[in-house]
Amino acid sequence: MITVYAKEGCPKCRVLKLKLNQKNLEFQEFNDMDAMIAMGIKSVPQMKVDDKLYSFEEAIKYVNER
């Protein structure tokens, strides 16, 4: 399962979600900023696949390799 940690209006978040949709990769979006801060997520977008958290750059690379 892919989870995208994103913020409304974030240009990079929009790019990551667009790329995931283009590759037909299913994902759920998580937008609760307080919960993200509690989890240690300090910037968005972040993408979690299974138990691995990817930065924006890592996430784009992951998606492009699919």
matplotlib code that plots the C-alpha trace (Angstrom):
import matplotlib.pyplot as plt

x = [0.0, 1.3, 0.5, 1.2, 1.7, 0.6, -0.6, -3.4, -2.0, 1.5, 3.0, 5.4, 2.5, 0.5, 3.4, 3.8, 0.1, 0.0, 2.9, 1.3, -1.9, -0.1, 1.5, -1.9, -0.4, -3.1, -2.4, -4.1, -3.6, -2.9, -3.4, -3.5, -0.5, -0.6, -0.4, 2.4, 4.4, 3.8, 5.2, 8.3, 7.4, 8.7, 8.2, 5.8, 5.3, 6.6, 5.6, 5.4, 5.5, 5.1, 7.3, 9.8, 9.4, 10.6, 11.4, 10.0, 13.0, 13.2, 9.4, 9.7, 12.5, 10.5, 7.5, 9.5, 11.1, 7.6]
y = [0.0, 3.5, 6.4, 10.0, 12.5, 15.8, 19.3, 21.0, 23.4, 22.0, 22.0, 19.0, 17.1, 17.6, 16.4, 13.2, 12.4, 13.1, 10.7, 8.0, 8.3, 8.2, 4.9, 3.6, 3.1, 3.1, 5.3, 6.8, 10.5, 11.6, 15.3, 15.6, 17.9, 17.5, 13.7, 14.1, 16.3, 13.7, 11.0, 13.1, 14.2, 17.7, 18.3, 17.2, 15.4, 12.1, 8.7, 5.6, 2.1, -0.7, 0.6, 2.7, 6.5, 8.2, 11.9, 13.7, 13.0, 9.3, 9.0, 10.3, 7.9, 5.0, 5.9, 6.4, 3.0, 1.3]
z = [0.0, -0.9, 1.3, 0.2, 2.9, 1.3, 2.0, 0.1, -2.5, -2.5, -6.0, -5.4, -3.8, -6.9, -9.1, -7.1, -7.2, -10.9, -11.5, -9.4, -11.4, -14.7, -13.7, -12.4, -9.0, -6.3, -3.2, -0.3, 0.6, 4.2, 5.0, 8.8, 9.4, 13.2, 12.9, 10.3, 12.7, 15.5, 13.2, 12.5, 9.0, 8.7, 4.9, 2.3, 0.1, 1.5, 0.3, 2.4, 0.7, 3.2, 6.0, 4.0, 3.9, 0.7, 0.3, -2.8, -4.9, -3.8, -4.4, -8.0, -8.7, -7.2, -9.4, -12.5, -12.1, -12.1]

ax = plt.figure().add_subplot(projection="3d")
ax.plot(x, y, z, "-o")
ax.set_aspect("equal")
plt.show()
